[in-house]
Amino acid sequence: MTNSTKSRARGGDKRRRLMAAAARVLHQQGVERTTIADIAAAADVPVGNVYYYFKTKDELVQAALAEHSGHLAELTGELDKLPDPIERLKALIDAWVGQRDVAARYGCPTGTLAVELDKRAEGGIDLEAGKVIRLLLDWVEGQFREAGLPDPDDLAIALVGAYQGMSLLANALRDPEIMTREGSRLTRWLDTLHGDGTDRRDL
C-alpha cells in the first residue's frame, strides 16, 4: 500500500468516525446544544481536522442524516431476507422495541432531529430529515403492498406514526416500557390485518 493510499484510507476513516459521532451526539444533545468541538471529541478527531471534511455544522447535520439513512438501509436490507412481508414488519417493530432505552432517554433519532430542524428559519435542511422518514414510510408501504392489503400508504402512515408516538411518550415520561407495550400492540394489530383478510386499520 502506497503512502497516498494509506493517507486516503485514514481520511476515509476519520470521515466515517465524524459521521457516526455526529449522528450519536446530535441525537443525544440536539442541534443547538452541540458544537463542532463536541463531535470532534466524540470521533477522536482533532477539531481543526473537522473542517477538512465538513465546513459547517449544517454539513455535519446532513452527515448525521446520511448516517441514519445508512442505518435504515442496513436494517431493511436484513429484514428483506425474511420471506414474509408481515414478518418483516414484525421484525421492524422488534428492532424499535430493542432500542427502547435509547428512545426513552433521547427519543427517535430522526424524528427528534426533524422536529428540531423544523424550528429553524434558514437553510432548508429540515427537508433532509423528512427524506429519511420518507424512506422508512416507502419501505413499510411496500411490505403492506406485497402482503396484498388495501390502502398500503395509509397503513404505512399508521404504523410509522405509532412508532413516532410511542417514542415521544417513552421519551417524555422516561419510560422504556411504553415501547414494549406499544410494540406488542402493534404486532397484534398486524395479526388482525393479515389473519383473516379483514381491513381493520384502526390502531
Stockholm file with secondary structure:
# STOCKHOLM 1.0

chainA/1-203         MTNSTKSRARGGDKRRRLMAAAARVLHQQGVERTTIADIAAAADVPVGNVYYYFKTKDELVQAALAEHSGHLAELTGELDKLPDPIERLKALIDAWVGQRDVAARYGCPTGTLAVELDKRAEGGIDLEAGKVIRLLLDWVEGQFREAGLPDPDDLAIALVGAYQGMSLLANALRDPEIMTREGSRLTRWLDTLHGDGTDRRDL
#=GR chainA/1-203 SS CCHHHHHHHHHHHHHHHHHHHHHHHHHHHCTTTCCHHHHHHHHTCCHHHHHHHCSSHHHHHHHHHHHHHHHHHHHHHHHTTSSCHHHHHHHHHHHHHHTHHHHHHHCCHHHHHHHHHHTCCSSSTHHHHHHHHHHHHHHHHHHHHHTTCSCHHHHHHHHHHHHHHHHHHHHHHTCTHHHHHHHHHHHHHHHHHHHSSCCCCCC
#=GC SS_cons         CCHHHHHHHHHHHHHHHHHHHHHHHHHHHCTTTCCHHHHHHHHTCCHHHHHHHCSSHHHHHHHHHHHHHHHHHHHHHHHTTSSCHHHHHHHHHHHHHHTHHHHHHHCCHHHHHHHHHHTCCSSSTHHHHHHHHHHHHHHHHHHHHHTTCSCHHHHHHHHHHHHHHHHHHHHHHTCTHHHHHHHHHHHHHHHHHHHSSCCCCCC
//
